[in-house]
Amino acid sequence: MAKAAPAHREQIALDLLLTGKSATATVAHMAAHCDCSRRQAQRYVAAAYQFLKADIDACNIDRPVQVAKLIHLLETTCEQALAAKNFSAVVASCRELRELCGLSA
């Protein structure tokens, strides 16, 4: 059963991401409802994103459209995190947005 738990949790993370939840919201949900730490929840979400990336690569989906969607999601995440005074989530979202847009030094 212990071996099935990570795969099940990765599937939960994937399902949440596919419904439009941001990474930050998915991590928070996983940590609250799946009896795991935030760090472990981040690992599950990262694994789910790797699955999504592989799926997108296999389907040859238009990258500019996906980038626009990700930018929108990250900006929405920042807005919600600011409203909730979750400043670590704001910083994490801004870092991802900076990386996505190629604004790193």
C-alpha distances in whole Angstrom, upper triangle without the diagonal:
4,5,5,7,10,11,10,12,15,15,16,19,20,21,22,24,26,27,29,28,29,26,27,27,23,22,24,22,19,19,21,18,15,15,16,19,22,21,18,18,21,19,17,20,22,20,20,24,24,22,25,28,27,27,31,32,31,33,36,36,39,38,41,39,36,38,40,36,35,38,38,34,35,38,37,34,37,39,36,35,39,39,36,38,34,36,33,32,36,36,33,34,37,36,34,37,40,37,37,41,42,44,42,45
4,5,5,8,10,10,11,13,15,16,17,19,20,22,24,25,27,28,26,27,24,25,25,22,20,22,20,17,17,19,17,13,13,13,16,19,18,15,16,19,16,15,18,20,17,19,22,22,21,24,26,26,27,30,31,31,33,35,35,38,37,40,38,35,36,38,35,33,36,36,33,33,36,35,32,35,37,34,33,37,37,34,35,32,34,31,30,33,33,30,32,35,33,32,35,37,35,35,39,39,41,39,42
4,6,6,7,9,11,12,13,15,17,18,19,21,22,24,26,27,26,26,24,25,25,22,20,23,21,18,19,21,19,15,15,15,17,19,18,15,16,18,15,14,17,18,15,17,20,19,19,22,24,23,24,27,28,27,30,32,33,36,34,37,36,33,34,36,34,32,35,35,32,32,36,35,32,34,37,34,33,37,38,35,36,33,34,31,30,33,33,30,31,34,33,31,34,36,33,33,37,38,40,38,41
4,6,5,6,9,10,11,12,14,15,16,18,20,21,23,25,24,25,22,24,23,20,19,21,19,16,18,19,17,13,14,14,18,19,19,15,15,18,16,13,16,18,15,15,19,19,17,20,23,22,22,25,27,26,28,31,31,34,33,36,34,31,33,35,32,30,33,34,30,31,34,33,30,33,35,33,32,36,36,34,35,32,34,31,29,32,33,29,30,34,32,30,33,35,33,33,36,37,39,38,41
4,6,5,6,9,10,10,12,14,15,16,18,20,21,23,21,22,20,21,20,17,16,18,16,13,14,16,13,10,11,11,14,16,16,12,12,15,13,11,14,16,14,14,18,18,17,20,22,22,22,25,27,27,28,31,31,34,32,35,34,30,31,33,30,28,31,32,28,28,32,30,28,30,32,30,29,32,33,30,32,28,30,27,26,29,30,27,27,31,30,28,31,33,31,31,35,36,37,36,39
4,5,5,6,9,10,10,12,14,15,16,18,20,21,20,20,17,19,19,15,14,17,15,12,13,16,14,10,12,10,13,14,13,10,10,12,10,8,11,12,10,11,15,15,14,17,19,19,20,23,24,24,26,28,28,31,29,32,31,27,28,31,28,25,29,29,26,26,29,28,25,28,30,28,27,31,32,29,30,27,28,25,24,27,27,24,25,28,27,25,28,30,28,28,31,32,34,33,36
4,5,5,6,9,10,10,12,14,15,16,18,20,19,20,18,20,19,16,16,18,17,13,16,18,16,12,14,14,16,17,16,13,12,14,12,9,11,13,10,10,14,13,12,15,17,17,17,20,22,21,23,26,26,29,28,30,29,26,27,29,26,25,28,28,25,26,29,28,26,29,31,29,28,32,33,30,32,28,30,27,25,28,29,25,25,29,28,25,28,30,28,27,31,32,34,33,36
4,5,5,6,9,10,11,12,14,15,17,19,18,19,17,19,18,14,15,17,14,11,14,16,13,10,13,13,16,17,17,13,12,15,13,10,12,14,12,11,15,15,14,16,19,19,19,21,23,23,24,27,27,29,29,31,29,26,28,30,26,25,28,28,25,26,29,27,25,28,30,28,27,31,31,29,31,28,29,27,25,28,29,25,26,29,28,26,29,31,29,29,32,34,35,35,38
4,5,5,6,9,10,11,12,14,15,17,15,16,14,16,15,11,11,13,11,8,11,12,10,7,10,10,12,13,13,10,8,11,10,7,9,12,10,9,13,14,13,15,18,18,19,21,23,23,25,27,26,29,28,30,28,25,26,28,24,23,26,26,22,23,26,24,22,25,27,24,24,27,28,25,27,24,26,23,21,24,25,22,22,26,25,23,26,28,27,26,30,31,33,32,35
4,5,5,6,9,10,11,12,14,16,14,15,13,15,15,11,11,14,13,10,12,15,13,11,13,12,14,14,13,10,9,10,9,5,7,9,7,6,10,11,10,12,14,15,15,17,19,20,21,23,23,25,24,26,25,21,23,25,22,20,23,24,20,21,24,23,21,24,26,24,23,27,28,26,27,24,26,23,21,24,24,20,21,24,23,21,23,26,24,23,27,28,30,29,33
4,5,5,6,9,10,10,12,14,14,15,14,16,15,12,13,15,13,11,14,16,14,12,15,15,17,17,17,14,12,13,12,9,9,12,9,7,11,12,10,11,15,15,14,17,19,19,20,23,22,25,24,26,24,21,23,25,21,20,24,24,20,22,25,23,22,25,27,25,24,28,29,27,29,26,28,25,23,25,26,23,22,26,25,22,25,28,26,25,28,30,32,32,35
4,5,5,6,9,10,11,13,12,13,12,14,13,9,11,13,10,8,12,13,10,9,13,13,15,15,16,13,10,12,12,9,9,12,11,9,12,14,13,13,17,18,17,19,22,22,22,25,23,26,25,27,25,22,23,25,21,20,23,22,19,20,23,21,19,23,24,22,22,26,26,24,26,23,25,23,20,23,25,21,21,25,25,22,24,27,26,25,28,30,32,32,35
4,5,5,6,9,10,11,9,10,9,11,10,6,8,11,9,7,11,13,11,10,13,12,14,13,13,11,8,9,10,6,5,9,9,6,9,11,11,11,14,16,15,17,19,20,21,23,21,24,22,24,22,19,20,22,18,17,20,19,16,17,20,19,16,20,22,19,19,23,24,22,24,20,22,20,17,20,21,18,17,21,21,18,20,23,22,21,24,26,28,28,31
4,5,5,6,9,10,10,11,10,13,12,9,11,14,12,11,14,16,15,14,17,16,17,16,16,15,12,12,12,9,7,9,8,5,7,10,8,8,11,13,12,14,16,17,17,20,18,21,20,22,20,16,18,20,17,15,19,19,15,17,20,19,17,21,23,21,21,25,25,24,26,23,25,22,19,22,23,19,18,22,22,18,20,23,22,20,24,26,28,28,31
4,5,5,6,9,9,12,12,14,12,9,12,14,12,11,15,16,14,14,17,17,19,18,19,17,14,15,15,12,10,13,12,9,11,13,11,11,14,16,14,16,19,19,19,21,19,22,21,23,21,18,20,21,17,17,20,19,16,18,21,19,18,21,23,21,21,25,25,24,26,24,26,24,21,23,25,21,20,24,24,21,22,26,25,23,26,28,30,30,34
4,5,5,7,6,8,9,11,9,6,10,11,9,9,13,14,12,13,16,16,17,16,17,16,12,13,14,11,9,13,13,10,11,14,13,12,15,17,16,17,20,21,21,23,20,22,21,23,20,17,19,19,16,15,18,17,13,15,18,16,14,18,19,17,18,21,21,20,22,20,22,21,17,20,22,19,17,21,22,19,20,24,23,21,24,27,28,29,32
4,5,5,5,6,7,10,9,7,10,12,11,11,15,16,15,15,19,18,18,16,17,16,13,12,14,11,8,11,11,8,8,12,11,9,12,15,13,14,17,18,18,19,17,19,18,19,17,14,15,16,12,11,15,14,11,13,16,14,13,16,18,16,17,21,21,20,22,20,21,20,16,18,20,17,15,18,19,16,17,20,20,18,21,23,25,25,29
4,5,7,9,11,14,12,10,14,16,14,14,18,19,18,18,21,21,22,20,21,19,16,16,17,14,11,14,13,10,10,13,11,9,12,14,12,12,16,17,16,18,15,17,17,18,16,13,16,16,12,12,16,15,12,15,18,16,15,19,20,19,20,23,24,23,25,23,25,23,20,21,23,20,18,21,22,18,19,23,22,19,22,25,27,28,31
4,6,9,11,14,11,10,14,15,13,14,18,18,17,18,21,21,22,20,22,21,17,17,19,16,13,16,16,13,13,16,15,13,16,18,16,16,20,20,19,21,18,20,20,20,17,15,17,17,13,14,17,15,12,15,17,15,15,18,19,17,19,22,22,21,24,22,24,23,20,21,23,21,19,22,23,20,20,24,24,21,24,27,28,29,33
4,6,9,11,10,10,13,14,13,15,18,18,18,19,22,22,22,20,21,21,17,17,18,16,13,15,16,13,13,16,15,13,15,18,16,16,19,21,19,20,17,18,18,18,15,13,14,14,10,10,13,11,8,11,13,11,11,15,15,14,16,19,19,19,21,20,21,21,17,18,20,18,15,18,20,17,17,21,20,18,20,23,25,26,30
4,7,8,6,6,10,11,10,12,14,15,15,16,19,19,19,16,18,18,14,14,16,14,11,14,15,12,12,16,16,14,16,19,18,18,21,23,22,23,20,21,20,20,18,15,16,16,12,11,13,12,8,10,13,10,9,13,14,12,13,16,17,16,18,16,18,18,14,15,18,15,13,17,18,15,16,20,20,18,21,23,24,25,29
4,5,5,6,9,10,10,12,14,15,16,17,20,18,18,15,16,17,13,12,15,14,10,12,14,12,11,15,16,13,15,19,18,17,20,23,22,23,20,20,19,19,17,14,14,14,11,9,11,10,6,7,10,8,6,10,12,10,11,14,15,15,16,14,15,14,11,12,14,12,10,13,14,12,13,16,16,15,17,20,21,22,25
4,5,5,6,9,10,10,12,14,15,15,18,16,15,12,13,13,10,8,11,10,7,9,11,10,9,13,14,13,14,17,17,17,20,22,22,23,21,21,19,20,18,15,15,16,13,10,12,13,9,9,12,11,8,11,14,12,12,15,17,16,17,14,15,13,10,12,13,10,9,12,13,10,12,15,15,14,17,19,20,20,24
4,5,5,6,9,10,11,12,14,15,17,15,14,10,12,13,10,9,12,12,9,11,14,13,12,16,17,16,18,21,21,21,23,26,26,26,24,25,22,22,21,18,18,18,16,13,14,14,10,9,12,11,7,9,12,10,9,12,14,12,13,10,11,10,6,9,11,8,8,12,12,11,13,16,16,16,19,21,21,21,24
4,5,5,6,9,10,11,12,14,16,15,14,11,14,14,11,11,14,13,10,13,16,14,14,17,18,17,19,22,22,22,25,27,26,27,25,25,24,24,22,19,19,19,16,14,16,14,11,11,13,11,8,11,12,9,9,13,13,12,14,11,13,12,9,12,14,12,11,15,16,14,16,19,19,19,21,24,24,24,28
4,5,5,6,9,10,10,11,14,13,13,10,12,12,8,9,11,10,7,11,12,11,11,15,15,14,17,19,19,20,23,24,24,26,23,25,23,24,22,19,19,20,17,15,17,16,12,13,15,14,11,14,16,13,13,17,17,15,17,14,16,15,12,14,16,13,13,17,17,15,17,20,20,19,22,24,25,25,29
4,5,5,6,9,10,10,12,10,9,6,8,9,5,6,9,8,7,10,12,11,12,15,16,16,18,21,21,22,24,26,26,28,26,27,25,26,24,21,21,22,19,16,18,18,14,14,17,15,12,14,17,14,13,17,18,15,16,13,15,13,10,14,15,12,12,16,16,15,17,20,19,19,23,24,25,24,28
4,6,5,6,9,10,11,10,9,7,10,11,8,9,12,12,10,13,16,15,16,19,20,19,22,24,24,25,27,29,30,31,29,30,28,28,27,23,23,24,21,19,20,19,16,15,17,15,12,14,16,13,11,15,15,12,14,11,14,12,10,13,15,13,14,17,18,17,19,22,22,22,25,27,27,26,30
4,6,5,6,8,10,10,11,9,12,12,9,11,13,12,11,14,16,14,16,19,19,19,21,24,24,24,27,29,29,30,28,29,28,29,27,24,24,25,21,19,21,20,17,17,19,17,14,17,18,15,14,18,17,15,17,14,17,16,13,17,19,16,16,20,21,19,21,24,24,24,27,29,29,29,33
4,5,5,5,8,7,8,8,10,9,6,9,11,9,9,12,13,12,14,17,17,18,20,22,22,24,26,27,28,30,28,30,28,29,28,24,25,26,23,20,23,22,18,19,21,19,16,19,21,18,17,20,21,18,20,16,19,17,15,18,20,17,17,21,21,20,22,25,24,24,27,29,30,29,32
4,6,6,6,5,5,5,8,8,6,9,11,10,11,14,15,15,17,19,20,21,23,25,25,27,29,30,31,33,31,32,31,32,30,27,27,28,25,23,24,24,20,20,22,21,17,19,21,18,16,20,20,17,18,15,17,15,14,18,19,17,18,21,21,20,23,25,25,25,28,30,30,29,32
4,6,7,8,8,9,12,12,9,12,15,14,14,17,18,18,20,22,23,23,26,28,28,29,31,33,33,35,33,34,33,34,32,29,29,29,26,24,26,25,21,21,23,21,18,20,21,18,17,20,20,16,18,15,18,17,16,19,21,19,20,23,24,23,25,28,28,28,31,33,33,32,35
4,6,8,10,11,14,13,10,14,15,13,14,18,18,17,19,22,22,22,25,27,27,28,31,32,32,34,32,34,33,34,32,29,30,30,27,25,27,26,22,23,25,23,20,22,23,20,19,23,22,19,21,19,22,20,18,22,24,21,22,26,26,25,27,30,29,29,32,34,35,34,37
4,6,9,10,12,10,8,12,13,11,12,16,16,15,18,20,20,21,24,25,25,27,29,30,31,33,32,34,32,34,32,29,29,31,27,25,28,27,23,24,26,24,21,24,25,22,21,25,25,22,23,21,23,21,19,23,24,22,23,26,26,25,27,30,29,29,32,34,35,34,37
4,7,10,12,10,9,13,14,13,15,17,18,18,21,22,22,24,26,28,28,30,32,33,34,36,35,37,35,37,35,31,32,33,30,28,30,30,26,26,28,26,23,25,27,24,22,26,26,22,24,21,23,21,20,24,25,22,24,27,27,26,29,31,30,31,34,35,36,35,38
4,7,8,6,6,10,11,10,12,15,15,16,18,20,21,22,24,26,26,28,30,31,32,34,33,35,33,34,33,30,30,31,29,26,28,28,24,24,27,25,22,24,26,23,21,24,25,22,23,19,21,19,18,22,22,20,21,25,24,23,26,28,27,28,31,32,33,32,34
4,5,5,6,9,10,11,12,14,15,17,18,20,21,23,24,26,27,29,30,32,33,35,33,35,33,34,33,29,29,31,28,25,27,27,23,22,25,24,20,22,24,22,19,22,23,20,20,17,18,16,15,19,19,17,19,22,21,21,24,26,25,26,29,30,31,29,32
4,5,5,6,9,10,10,12,14,15,16,18,20,21,22,24,25,26,28,30,31,32,31,32,30,31,30,26,26,27,25,22,23,24,20,19,21,20,17,18,21,18,16,19,20,17,17,14,15,12,12,16,16,13,15,19,18,17,21,22,22,23,26,27,27,26,28
4,5,5,6,9,10,11,13,14,15,17,19,20,21,23,25,26,27,29,30,31,30,31,29,30,30,26,25,27,25,22,23,24,21,19,22,22,18,19,22,21,18,21,23,20,20,16,17,13,13,17,16,13,16,18,17,17,20,22,20,22,25,25,26,24,27
4,5,5,6,9,10,11,13,14,15,17,19,20,21,23,24,26,27,29,30,29,31,29,31,30,26,26,28,26,23,25,26,22,21,24,24,20,22,24,22,20,24,25,22,22,19,20,16,16,19,19,16,18,21,20,19,22,24,22,23,27,27,28,26,29
4,5,5,6,9,10,11,12,14,15,17,18,20,21,22,24,26,27,28,27,29,27,28,27,24,24,25,23,20,22,22,19,18,21,20,17,19,22,19,18,21,22,20,20,17,18,15,14,17,18,15,16,19,18,17,20,22,21,22,25,26,27,26,29
4,5,5,6,9,10,10,12,14,15,16,18,20,21,22,24,26,26,25,27,24,26,25,21,21,23,21,17,19,20,17,16,19,19,15,17,20,18,16,20,22,19,20,16,17,13,12,15,15,12,13,16,15,14,17,19,18,18,22,23,23,22,25
4,5,5,6,9,10,11,13,14,15,17,18,20,21,23,24,26,25,27,24,26,26,22,22,24,22,19,21,23,19,18,22,22,19,20,24,22,20,24,25,23,23,20,20,17,16,19,18,15,16,19,17,16,19,21,19,19,23,24,25,23,26
4,5,5,6,9,10,11,12,14,16,17,18,20,21,23,24,24,26,24,26,25,21,22,24,21,19,21,22,19,19,22,21,19,21,24,22,21,24,26,23,24,21,22,19,17,20,20,16,17,21,19,17,20,22,21,20,24,25,27,26,29
4,5,5,6,9,10,10,12,14,15,16,18,20,21,22,21,23,21,23,22,18,18,20,18,15,18,18,15,15,18,18,15,18,20,19,18,21,23,21,22,19,20,17,14,17,17,14,14,17,16,14,17,19,18,17,21,22,24,23,26
4,5,5,6,9,10,10,12,14,15,16,18,20,21,20,22,19,21,21,17,17,20,18,15,17,19,16,15,19,19,16,19,22,21,19,23,25,23,24,20,20,17,15,18,17,13,14,17,15,13,16,18,15,15,19,20,22,21,24
4,5,5,6,9,10,11,12,14,15,17,19,20,20,22,20,23,22,18,19,22,19,17,20,21,18,18,22,22,20,22,25,24,23,26,28,26,27,24,24,21,19,21,21,17,18,21,19,16,19,21,19,18,22,23,25,24,27
4,5,5,6,9,10,11,12,14,15,17,18,18,20,18,21,20,16,17,20,17,15,18,19,16,17,20,20,18,21,23,22,22,25,26,25,26,23,24,21,19,21,21,18,17,20,19,16,19,21,19,18,21,23,25,25,28
4,5,5,6,9,10,10,12,14,15,16,15,17,15,17,17,13,14,16,14,12,15,17,14,14,18,18,16,19,22,21,20,24,25,24,26,22,23,20,17,19,19,16,15,18,16,13,15,18,15,14,18,19,21,21,25
4,5,5,6,9,10,10,12,14,15,15,17,15,18,18,14,15,18,17,14,18,20,17,17,21,22,20,22,25,24,24,27,29,28,29,25,26,23,20,22,22,18,18,20,18,15,17,19,16,15,19,20,22,22,25
4,5,5,6,9,10,11,12,14,14,17,16,19,18,15,17,19,17,16,19,21,18,19,23,23,21,24,27,26,26,29,30,29,31,27,28,25,23,25,25,21,20,23,21,18,20,22,20,18,22,23,25,25,28
4,5,5,6,9,10,11,12,11,14,13,16,15,11,13,16,14,12,16,17,15,16,20,20,19,22,24,24,24,27,28,28,29,26,27,25,22,23,23,20,18,21,20,17,18,21,18,16,19,21,24,24,27
4,5,5,6,9,10,10,10,12,11,14,14,10,12,15,14,12,16,17,16,17,20,21,20,22,25,25,25,28,30,29,30,27,27,25,22,23,23,20,18,20,19,15,17,19,16,14,17,18,21,22,25
4,5,5,6,9,10,11,14,13,16,16,13,15,18,17,16,19,21,20,20,24,24,23,26,29,28,28,31,33,33,34,31,31,28,26,27,27,23,22,24,22,19,20,22,19,17,20,21,24,25,28
4,5,5,6,9,9,12,13,16,15,12,15,18,16,16,19,20,19,21,24,24,23,26,28,28,29,32,33,33,34,31,32,29,26,28,28,24,23,25,24,20,22,24,21,19,22,23,26,27,30
4,5,5,6,6,9,9,12,12,9,12,14,13,13,17,18,17,19,22,22,22,25,27,27,27,30,32,32,33,30,31,29,26,26,27,23,22,23,23,19,19,22,19,16,19,20,24,25,28
4,5,5,7,10,9,13,13,11,13,16,16,15,19,20,20,21,24,25,25,27,29,30,30,33,34,34,36,33,33,30,28,28,28,25,23,25,23,20,20,22,19,17,19,20,24,24,27
4,6,8,11,12,16,16,14,17,19,18,18,22,23,22,24,27,27,27,30,32,32,33,36,37,37,38,35,36,33,31,31,31,28,26,28,27,23,24,26,23,20,23,24,27,28,31
4,5,9,11,14,14,12,15,18,17,17,21,22,21,23,26,26,27,29,31,31,32,35,36,36,38,35,36,34,31,31,32,29,26,28,27,24,24,26,24,21,23,24,28,29,32
4,6,8,12,12,11,14,16,16,17,19,21,21,23,25,26,26,29,31,31,32,35,36,37,38,35,35,34,31,31,31,28,26,27,26,23,23,24,22,19,20,22,25,27,30
4,6,9,8,8,11,13,12,14,16,17,18,20,22,23,23,26,28,28,29,32,33,34,35,33,33,32,28,28,29,26,24,25,24,21,20,22,20,17,19,20,24,25,29
4,6,6,7,9,10,11,13,15,16,17,19,21,22,23,25,26,28,29,31,32,33,35,33,32,31,28,28,28,26,23,24,24,20,19,21,19,16,16,18,22,24,27
4,5,5,6,9,10,10,12,14,15,16,18,20,21,22,24,26,26,28,30,31,32,30,29,28,25,25,25,22,20,20,20,17,16,17,15,12,13,15,18,20,23
4,5,5,6,9,10,10,12,14,15,16,18,20,21,23,24,25,27,29,30,31,29,29,28,25,24,24,22,19,19,19,16,14,16,15,11,11,14,17,19,22
4,5,5,6,9,10,11,12,14,16,17,18,20,21,23,24,26,27,29,30,28,28,28,24,23,24,22,19,20,20,17,15,18,17,13,14,16,19,22,25
4,5,5,6,9,10,10,12,14,15,16,18,20,21,22,24,26,27,28,26,26,25,22,21,22,19,17,18,18,14,13,16,15,11,12,15,18,20,23
4,5,5,6,9,10,10,12,14,15,16,18,20,21,22,24,25,26,24,24,23,20,19,19,17,14,15,15,12,10,12,12,8,9,12,14,16,20
4,5,5,6,9,10,11,12,14,15,17,18,20,21,23,24,25,24,24,23,20,19,20,18,15,15,16,13,11,13,14,10,10,14,15,18,22
4,5,5,6,9,10,11,12,14,15,16,18,20,21,22,24,22,22,22,19,18,19,17,14,15,16,13,12,15,15,11,12,16,18,20,24
4,5,5,6,8,10,10,12,14,15,16,18,20,21,22,20,20,19,16,15,16,14,11,12,13,10,8,12,12,8,10,13,15,17,21
4,5,5,6,9,10,11,12,14,15,17,18,20,21,19,19,18,15,14,15,13,10,10,12,9,7,10,11,8,8,12,13,15,19
4,5,5,6,9,10,11,12,14,15,17,18,20,19,19,19,15,14,16,15,11,12,14,12,10,13,14,12,12,16,16,19,22
4,5,5,6,9,10,10,12,14,15,16,18,16,17,17,13,12,14,13,9,11,13,11,10,13,14,12,13,17,18,19,23
4,5,5,6,9,10,10,12,14,15,16,14,14,14,10,9,11,9,6,7,10,8,6,10,11,10,11,14,15,16,20
4,5,5,6,9,10,11,12,14,15,14,14,14,11,9,11,11,8,8,11,10,8,11,13,12,12,16,15,17,21
4,5,5,6,8,10,11,12,14,13,14,15,11,10,13,13,9,11,14,13,11,15,16,15,16,19,19,21,24
4,5,5,6,8,10,10,12,10,11,12,8,7,10,10,7,9,12,11,10,14,15,15,16,19,19,20,23
4,6,5,6,9,10,10,9,9,10,7,5,8,9,6,7,11,11,10,12,15,15,15,18,17,18,21
4,5,5,6,9,10,10,11,13,10,8,11,12,10,11,14,14,13,16,18,18,18,21,20,21,24
4,5,5,6,9,9,10,12,9,9,12,13,11,13,16,15,15,18,20,19,20,23,22,24,27
4,5,5,6,5,7,8,6,6,9,10,9,11,14,14,14,17,19,19,20,22,21,22,25
4,5,5,6,6,10,8,6,10,12,11,11,15,16,15,17,20,20,21,23,21,22,25
4,5,8,9,12,11,10,14,15,14,15,18,19,18,21,23,23,24,26,25,26,28
4,5,8,11,10,10,13,14,14,16,18,19,19,21,24,24,25,27,26,27,29
4,6,9,9,9,11,13,13,15,17,18,19,21,23,24,25,27,25,25,27
4,6,6,7,9,10,11,13,15,16,17,19,20,21,23,25,23,23,26
4,5,5,6,9,10,10,12,14,15,16,18,20,21,22,20,20,22
4,5,5,6,9,10,11,12,14,15,17,18,20,21,20,19,21
4,5,5,6,8,10,11,12,14,15,16,18,20,19,18,21
4,5,5,6,9,10,10,12,14,15,16,18,17,17,20
4,5,5,6,9,10,10,12,14,15,16,15,14,16
4,5,5,6,9,10,11,12,14,15,15,14,17
4,5,5,6,9,10,10,12,14,14,14,17
4,5,5,6,8,10,10,12,11,11,14
4,5,5,6,9,10,10,9,9,12
4,5,5,6,9,10,10,10,14
4,5,5,6,8,8,10,13
4,6,5,6,5,6,10
4,5,5,6,6,10
4,6,8,9,13
4,6,8,12
4,6,9
4,6
4
